[in-house]
Amino acid sequence: MPDVAVVIDDLRDESQELDALVRELSAGQWAAPTPAPGWSIAHQIAHLTWTDGVALLAATDADAFAGEVAKAERQPESFVDQGAGELAVLAPDALLARWRDGRTRLDAALRNVPAGTRIPWYGPPMSVASMATARIMETWAHGQDIADALGVTRTPTARLRHVARIGVRARDYAHEVRGIEAPEEEFRVELTAPDGEVIAHGPEGVAQRVTGPLLDFCLLVTQRAHRDDLAVRAYGPDADRWLDIAQAFAGPAGAGRAPQGGGK
């Protein structure tokens, strides 16, 4: 596991990169639709703002956060949309200011959580490093929606390692939320970074394997592209089934994206 401070630094950098993408947008662009049905660019930033807020609550007041979990359990299909919708109506400058303030406070809170503390969440409780990793994943994934809406191609960074790691670790969770028994054996996942380095998870020599580009795997586990449009390959029936249901995020299984016919 990487140093906690390094992961939090990467979260800060991922947020700043997305900030640079949206800070000069016009009001019309903020209202532009993204690939997420019903969500504008404003909804994407609003969602990050809301999620940073509940992450801050989880890291600083576990009892209060438990109330948020209970609320989500009462409306499991709408609580995420509701959180984004309530903030998306803010003027762009106000929303940006709210997002920047919230992520700054979360940064400070995560750096001050005592070592060994497990932070509650909508899925299993997480370490500080895992919480920061989850925030990187969400920031990158919603940033991808925004980039797609703007027709921008982003340059992959080393921070994608965090997204891939949480996607691999969420293998059993992806099965659980669908009521499917997870395989007992570990998988081998080998991902090729843009610089040619192979990033591996899991033991060598196992029957179930996944290979492919690091970027494509991240797009898959965040459900930002359909499997048919990506160069991620499975070897073994259990690995193959996982690629159809993989998700790196907590909460109900997403609908994913329709194939675009650009299979690799």
C-alpha positions as CSV (number, residue, x, y, z in Angstrom):
1,M,0.0,0.0,0.0
2,P,1.5,3.4,-0.9
3,D,2.2,6.0,1.7
4,V,-1.0,7.6,2.9
5,A,0.3,11.2,2.3
6,V,1.2,10.3,-1.2
7,V,-2.3,9.0,-2.0
8,I,-3.9,12.2,-0.5
9,D,-1.5,14.2,-2.6
10,D,-2.6,12.4,-5.7
11,L,-6.3,13.1,-4.7
12,R,-5.4,16.8,-4.5
13,D,-3.7,16.7,-7.9
14,E,-6.6,14.8,-9.6
15,S,-9.0,17.4,-8.2
16,Q,-6.9,20.3,-9.4
17,E,-6.6,18.8,-12.9
18,L,-10.4,18.5,-13.1
19,D,-10.7,22.0,-11.7
20,A,-8.6,23.3,-14.5
21,L,-10.9,21.6,-17.0
22,V,-14.1,23.3,-15.7
23,R,-13.1,26.6,-14.2
24,E,-13.4,28.6,-17.5
25,L,-16.6,27.0,-18.7
26,S,-19.5,29.2,-19.7
27,A,-22.9,28.9,-18.1
28,G,-24.1,27.1,-21.1
29,Q,-21.3,24.6,-20.9
30,W,-22.1,23.9,-17.2
31,A,-25.6,23.0,-18.3
32,A,-24.4,20.7,-21.1
33,P,-25.4,17.0,-20.8
34,T,-22.9,14.3,-20.0
35,P,-23.0,10.6,-20.8
36,A,-24.7,10.0,-17.4
37,P,-28.5,10.2,-18.2
38,G,-30.0,13.4,-16.7
39,W,-26.7,14.7,-15.5
40,S,-25.1,17.9,-16.7
41,I,-21.5,19.0,-16.1
42,A,-22.9,20.9,-13.1
43,H,-24.4,17.7,-11.8
44,Q,-21.0,16.0,-12.1
45,I,-19.2,18.6,-10.0
46,A,-22.2,18.8,-7.6
47,H,-21.9,15.1,-7.0
48,L,-18.2,15.3,-6.2
49,T,-19.0,18.2,-3.9
50,W,-21.7,16.2,-2.1
51,T,-19.6,13.1,-1.9
52,D,-16.6,15.0,-0.5
53,G,-19.0,16.4,2.1
54,V,-20.2,13.0,3.2
55,A,-16.7,11.6,3.2
56,L,-15.7,14.5,5.5
57,L,-18.6,13.6,7.8
58,A,-17.5,9.9,7.8
59,A,-13.9,10.9,8.7
60,T,-14.9,13.3,11.5
61,D,-18.3,12.2,12.9
62,A,-19.1,8.5,12.5
63,D,-22.4,8.8,14.3
64,A,-23.7,11.6,12.0
65,F,-22.5,9.6,9.0
66,A,-24.5,6.6,10.2
67,G,-27.6,8.8,9.8
68,E,-26.6,9.4,6.1
69,V,-26.3,5.7,5.6
70,A,-29.8,5.1,7.1
71,K,-31.1,7.8,4.7
72,A,-29.5,6.1,1.7
73,E,-31.0,2.8,2.8
74,R,-34.5,4.3,2.7
75,Q,-34.1,5.6,-0.8
76,P,-31.3,3.5,-2.4
77,E,-32.2,4.3,-6.0
78,S,-32.3,8.1,-5.6
79,F,-30.1,9.4,-2.8
80,V,-27.1,9.9,-5.1
81,D,-29.1,11.8,-7.7
82,Q,-30.8,13.8,-5.0
83,G,-27.5,14.9,-3.5
84,A,-26.2,16.0,-6.9
85,G,-29.5,17.7,-7.9
86,E,-29.6,19.9,-4.7
87,L,-26.2,21.4,-5.5
88,A,-26.3,21.5,-9.3
89,V,-28.8,24.4,-9.2
90,L,-26.1,26.7,-7.7
91,A,-24.5,29.3,-9.9
92,P,-21.2,27.9,-11.4
93,D,-19.0,30.2,-9.3
94,A,-20.8,29.3,-6.1
95,L,-20.6,25.6,-7.0
96,L,-16.9,25.8,-7.7
97,A,-16.3,27.6,-4.5
98,R,-18.3,25.0,-2.6
99,W,-16.4,22.1,-4.2
100,R,-13.0,23.7,-3.6
101,D,-13.8,24.4,0.1
102,G,-15.1,20.9,0.7
103,R,-12.2,19.1,-0.9
104,T,-9.7,21.3,1.0
105,R,-11.4,20.4,4.3
106,L,-11.5,16.7,3.4
107,D,-7.8,16.8,2.5
108,A,-7.0,18.3,6.0
109,A,-9.3,15.8,7.8
110,L,-7.8,12.7,6.1
111,R,-4.3,13.9,7.0
112,N,-5.3,14.1,10.6
113,V,-7.1,10.8,11.0
114,P,-5.2,8.6,13.5
115,A,-3.2,5.8,12.0
116,G,-5.1,2.5,11.9
117,T,-8.6,4.1,11.9
118,R,-11.3,2.6,9.7
119,I,-13.6,5.1,8.2
120,P,-17.2,4.0,7.7
121,W,-18.7,4.2,4.3
122,Y,-21.7,3.0,2.2
123,G,-19.8,-0.2,1.5
124,P,-17.2,-1.8,3.9
125,P,-15.3,0.6,6.2
126,M,-12.0,1.8,4.7
127,S,-8.6,2.9,5.8
128,V,-7.6,6.5,5.2
129,A,-5.5,5.4,2.2
130,S,-8.5,3.5,0.8
131,M,-10.8,6.4,1.3
132,A,-8.4,8.7,-0.5
133,T,-8.1,6.1,-3.3
134,A,-11.9,6.0,-3.6
135,R,-12.1,9.8,-3.9
136,I,-9.4,9.6,-6.7
137,M,-11.5,7.0,-8.5
138,E,-14.7,9.1,-8.3
139,T,-13.0,12.3,-9.2
140,W,-11.3,10.7,-12.2
141,A,-14.5,8.9,-13.3
142,H,-16.8,11.9,-13.1
143,G,-14.0,13.9,-14.7
144,Q,-14.2,11.4,-17.6
145,D,-17.9,12.2,-18.0
146,I,-17.1,15.9,-18.2
147,A,-14.2,15.3,-20.6
148,D,-16.5,13.2,-22.8
149,A,-19.2,15.9,-22.7
150,L,-16.6,18.5,-23.8
151,G,-15.0,16.3,-26.4
152,V,-11.7,16.5,-24.5
153,T,-9.1,13.7,-24.5
154,R,-7.3,13.6,-21.3
155,T,-3.7,12.4,-20.9
156,P,-3.6,9.3,-18.6
157,T,-1.5,9.8,-15.5
158,A,0.1,7.5,-13.0
159,R,-2.8,8.2,-10.7
160,L,-4.8,5.6,-12.7
161,R,-3.0,3.0,-10.6
162,H,-5.2,3.9,-7.7
163,V,-8.3,3.5,-9.8
164,A,-7.2,0.1,-11.0
165,R,-6.3,-1.0,-7.5
166,I,-9.7,-0.2,-6.1
167,G,-11.3,-1.9,-9.1
168,V,-9.4,-5.1,-8.4
169,R,-10.1,-4.9,-4.6
170,A,-13.8,-4.5,-5.3
171,R,-14.1,-7.8,-7.2
172,D,-16.0,-9.6,-4.4
173,Y,-18.1,-6.5,-3.7
174,A,-19.2,-6.4,-7.4
175,H,-20.5,-9.9,-7.0
176,E,-22.1,-9.2,-3.6
177,V,-24.3,-6.3,-4.7
178,R,-25.7,-8.5,-7.5
179,G,-26.4,-11.4,-5.2
180,I,-23.8,-13.5,-6.9
181,E,-21.3,-15.7,-4.9
182,A,-17.8,-14.5,-5.5
183,P,-15.1,-17.0,-6.7
184,E,-12.9,-18.3,-3.9
185,E,-9.6,-18.2,-5.8
186,E,-7.7,-15.1,-6.5
187,F,-7.4,-13.6,-10.0
188,R,-4.3,-12.4,-11.8
189,V,-4.7,-8.9,-13.3
190,E,-2.0,-7.6,-15.5
191,L,-2.4,-4.0,-16.8
192,T,-0.1,-2.2,-19.2
193,A,0.5,1.5,-18.3
194,P,1.0,4.1,-21.1
195,D,4.7,4.0,-20.5
196,G,4.8,0.2,-21.1
197,E,5.2,-0.8,-17.4
198,V,3.0,-3.8,-16.5
199,I,1.1,-3.3,-13.2
200,A,0.2,-6.7,-11.7
201,H,-2.3,-7.7,-9.0
202,G,-2.7,-11.2,-7.7
203,P,-0.5,-14.3,-7.8
204,E,1.1,-15.7,-10.9
205,G,0.1,-19.0,-12.3
206,V,-3.6,-18.9,-11.5
207,A,-6.3,-20.0,-13.9
208,Q,-8.4,-16.8,-13.9
209,R,-6.6,-13.9,-15.5
210,V,-7.4,-10.4,-16.9
211,T,-5.1,-8.4,-19.1
212,G,-5.3,-5.1,-21.0
213,P,-4.3,-1.4,-21.0
214,L,-4.5,0.3,-17.6
215,L,-6.7,3.1,-19.0
216,D,-9.2,0.6,-20.5
217,F,-9.4,-1.4,-17.2
218,C,-10.1,1.9,-15.4
219,L,-12.8,2.8,-17.9
220,L,-14.3,-0.6,-17.4
221,V,-14.4,-0.8,-13.6
222,T,-15.8,2.8,-13.3
223,Q,-18.4,1.8,-16.0
224,R,-17.4,4.7,-18.2
225,A,-17.1,2.5,-21.3
226,H,-18.7,-0.7,-22.4
227,R,-16.5,-3.8,-22.3
228,D,-17.0,-4.4,-26.0
229,D,-15.3,-1.1,-26.7
230,L,-12.2,-1.9,-24.6
231,A,-9.1,-4.0,-25.0
232,V,-9.5,-5.8,-21.7
233,R,-9.4,-9.5,-22.0
234,A,-10.4,-12.3,-19.6
235,Y,-9.0,-15.8,-19.4
236,G,-11.2,-18.2,-17.5
237,P,-15.0,-18.2,-17.0
238,D,-15.0,-16.6,-13.6
239,A,-12.8,-13.7,-14.8
240,D,-15.0,-13.4,-17.9
241,R,-18.1,-13.0,-15.7
242,W,-16.4,-10.5,-13.5
243,L,-15.6,-8.2,-16.4
244,D,-19.3,-8.1,-17.2
245,I,-20.2,-6.9,-13.6
246,A,-17.0,-5.1,-12.5
247,Q,-17.5,-1.9,-10.5
248,A,-15.1,0.2,-8.5
249,F,-17.7,2.2,-6.6
250,A,-19.9,1.5,-3.6
251,G,-23.6,1.3,-3.8
252,P,-26.1,-0.4,-6.2
253,A,-24.8,-1.9,-9.5
254,G,-24.8,0.7,-12.2
255,A,-26.4,0.3,-15.6
256,G,-23.0,1.0,-17.4
257,R,-22.7,2.4,-20.8
258,A,-24.0,1.2,-24.1
259,P,-21.4,-0.1,-26.6
260,Q,-20.3,2.5,-29.2
261,G,-19.1,0.0,-31.8
262,G,-15.5,0.9,-31.3
263,G,-14.3,-2.5,-30.0
264,K,-10.5,-3.0,-29.9
